[in-house]
């Protein structure tokens, strides 16, 4: 008994309610039916008790005062029962035409002079013993002939009526209420059993009916759960089948129909978005591919002009050098755009074992040569770390991360490249970190740092005097994502860390 009390106390003293709509509707139906059955049962019991008590009063009126009057003048002979009495004196009563267990008493000046009961199975004797409480209850009866329920110690419940006698006395007649109580109790048992069976039947059938009525809503919930698990942010999405089949005139049917229309609009919007993205990717890929030739041609003509043996004015030489440099930069940008377009299109990458430790060593060596003013350090495990992927693209990830650290931090910045194999659910995940103690990336610029053409923040750009085209980190994110991994940034002044996490071998999901 204590555990439920503590449980209710922890829950704020309230009983737990069903969570599902189906359970709540079924519970409400059963509760309403239980209240109705209880009201009908109480009304039936009260009415039956009143009816039988009224019939008992009618019997009292028909019986009258014959039995108590016979107690005053005893008689002997046929049809008369005689028996010595107890301390109330010697009484002889006429029991002819008297029902078994009829009670009779005579009072004079509030004092009981005679009291007896017609013998019955429950009380085979004639005399009756009355306690002081019984005498007080009998003396308190009004002599108006109306029935009153009194409980006598030896006899049990009785319906009593008192009339004034001819000699100034009061005559009391009573009939037992046991038949009334037995009939009412039997009705209570029958009503309880019938109503209990009705509640159980109504609960089962009501649950089935509610479940059948809410089938369209259940299909809506199932479909909504399946839609919530779909990757709606990218790629072509196939939405689950519509719910359908609901009555459009009901509330549940209208909800299902509205949900189906919403899914249709969402599917249409996703289809149009996917088509637009495909057109944009195709345009970017085609444009990048077509631009490679003219850009290379411009660069080649500029370099050929610089090789001219004759005298060239310094202004022309400077212009040709700028043309060659910008065409080279434009060529790199075109190649990066073409790579992003191919990754977006889902072009498969090579799937071969790659010694990532060797790639880190080569990338840091190249970074030292390109940025001698920075301090380059490595934290590598004793054993080589091998992953499955595209070696060329992973080398490009390392090169872009190190170039980002070199270009956007001032000279003297320490850049640390660490590599580790950490336990994961599917094996040992590979974690690559590039950390620098430069000025950091402002908080407002961090959410879009991996977006395309996202320029480096001014503090990091100005510290080095320049900025890239804004595609380096976008390529890092795209390549890592194509390998089934993830890349994150954590930055504050004095501590900027790019973390690349690659899945265990065999856990690649692709794009």
Beta strands, then each sheet from edge to edge (+ up, - down):
strand 1: 80-82
strand 2: 92-94
strand 3: 103-108
strand 4: 111-117
strand 5: 148-152
strand 6: 156-164
strand 7: 170-176
strand 8: 352-355
strand 9: 375-379
strand 10: 386-389
strand 11: 414-424
strand 12: 427-436
strand 13: 486-492
strand 14: 495-502
sheet 1: 1+ 2-
sheet 2: 4+ 3- 7+ 6- 5+
sheet 3: 8+ 10-
sheet 4: 9+ 11+ 12- 14+ 13-
end
